[in-house]
């Protein structure tokens, strides 16, 4: 356990100091960290799911606070919580079915056991389980507290009977943890494989002799374009350089290395070029619940240009980028201002920064992200396929539990 | 058995790996050994003073940690308990080791102490380390730089230090102007001068052969990558105090050991600066608010602080700040936790700490208000620093440049005059020893000046603020007052700025061209020679005396005499003397020693002299490589003979002896003869004495020629 604590602290430090960049890398690190948190977490006999949820939430809160701009962290934490809830639910349902079975068999040799408290207990368990599992969590259950009542009969049972029960229960515990870790592994797999999943759909969207515009650098976009190229589609790519970090240059280099026809343009030339473009494809930093997109700075301008010329504006996003929050949510920090040294040379401009007597001082603003409202987005391509912006809320309902939206 | 062996082998392998991959270590000097921040530093160590609401040392430690430094030694001196307590509670405790010494009064002492500790403690500096002071704010990556340093060290054993410099066009960050000369290809540091040089740079002629880059727009970040030799060099040279003034310049002048210092100019995308004085405190704070130091900015939690939220126009505050709607918060302002701001207050370009309460209709401009400060209604604060716990009663006015130390109370409607420093503690009438040591070495002149100031301060009486106020106004010394506008946080007044710009332009003409024709550049040797011959010049007298004392000490201790060469070298630097002067002074000391030694007859004196010359030939020989220097020795001797009757009969004999011992070459003697030939008859006494000898020399050379 101390091991886990130190890795958590280490990761929190990394997040704080902005040492990890890119949603995918962050998501991957987060989910791997949470997996080790879960596997080291001691689960009490009673109420294992709640213990796991608490543990994950505690770590998750630290992680989110460390870098509130990186929404992928929160997304992944909520996904893991959702997995725990789901597994718990399916286990309890299975247990209920098992109890029914057990009941039937018990009825056969009821003479062998003392079996006085048993039927009563099983009835209580069934009732509690039914209450806690079959219904979606309602306000009432929330107020009543967690379904602890389900465990009360276990403690009241006695003798050899109770021994067999605890053994059974510990296997149940192990089963829950095992299932959760299995689920988390699946999530890791999903995050690792999201590029390929998205790239597979490239052939359906990119056609022969088309001109594609992209802005900044995104690994998803790179894989997407290359996948189309591999399928013998020939098309041209315009890359807007993505000032001030100029990651577009790197993307262009990669694209050329893979044999695509690539042209680099300045960000300010996007509007001039858009009439020759058939489709704009960008990678997102995060996709909000309303279908709005947070992307590299300059994306909104490209989206507006695309709208003006009726060019489809396609956003690629792995499912870990789906954020269940709305952009107007106060805890969503949409942007981060980076160092002005990416724009200006400190050595040359340091004299205008000092607001000496009388003279004005120079302010430099260097935002990292841009927000694109949902009405400018034509299509989202996620690892589960293409979706309309208005469908995002539905996807989010699939991936997250409503309980976890506020952590 | 086999398994155990394998295990052992594995461990050995791992050990050797560890050795090859040295841990990255850093020494943070948590004491600046200056008094620039007084009176604040009387109550709290400088590195714990808040810089945009976060103690300075947190910036340094956070940066070092994220740059991959694995072990940080923090050297504490003043207020060490406070600092140690703070570090223990902070998140750095696992990374940081503290070294405490109360006796150190300079960087030199500190490093010597660390060097001594090495042998006693298990924790120690192994190999290369980063040397910074605890007031450094930076976000530059270090790993690559350290690697560069190591590679260079591998190629060249003598490259023991890499110094980080940064280009900046800003005028007067408060420190003295810096002139550096670097080799444009290898980036080796050739010349370093910080301080008042009136825009004049004296470079050695030899530097101009290869081409040299002279810059005056560089900022020395005081970030050094040092090899372990640096510590032992400090240990060997007990008079090295200041890292730059003594150590760097000492190495540059010292040609025996031949150690080299290299420079590294920071790429424009990274930031580095040091909070040296109140002026740079202001500058660096503004840079932090402007986010040049990203990710070490107030809205990122990098040191366990409460992160603030960044709003429009560069305003940082908490989301639930208690602030009146009518309060006007201007651009570039930071407001800490739990601070209340009243109606109609105007705050701009300022930093307000945590838990402050600010009344209504208060004006705060360009000021730094620390934690738990109470400011009542109608106060006016411009360009001031207000420390923790200060109370400013209604209607008080702080004029620009005021510094209020901890827990001061300013009375109602009181006007604190500009540039004044107020503290609950009385101004120390006698300066502390560290102040002395800081300044004593600059030059003799300054020491005198300072002692004069001391007298003034003793006479000046401290005044209380007001009936209901608490605190003493520290007297501003007149002689320092001139510099006050330079060092305070007030923007430099327009007229001063114009003056400075003019001065800079004047410099520009002289220094603008990278390599001026050598004729224009005064070489060291020339300029000093003329000065040294001037009888009015005291400096040479002092220098000669110092050399003599050093020399005598060395002889007394019967050290290997060669060891005094570095000492004399450092003296030579601090008095700015040419090597000919050293030669003269050393020879003078040797002769004086010979005369002071017991002797009854001239022949005994001759024996004394010859034995000393034989013994110290090496030292003297080091400085008399050139004909000019040899002539200087002969002239010096001539001078001495004129003064002392005992020595005069021996002139020829000793010159002959010097010739025999190869200290003086025949060319030098002949040149001296030629020079003297045209002098007055009275001056020719010794020339006449030498007539025969010179004749012999001439014949000998002619014979050789034929």
Interface residues (C-beta under 8 A of the other chain):
Chain A: X13 X16 X17 X18 X19 X65 X66 X330 X333 X337 X338 X339 X340 X341 X342 X345 X346 X347 X348 X349 X350 X351 X353 X354 X355 X356 X357 X358 X361 X363 X364 X366
Chain B: X62 X65 X66 X139 X166 X167 X168 X169 X170 X171 X217 X268 X269 X270 X271 X283 X286 X287 X290 X291 X292 X293 X294 X295 X300 X301 X302 X309 X310 X313 X314 X319 X331 X332 X349 X491 X492 X493 X494 X497
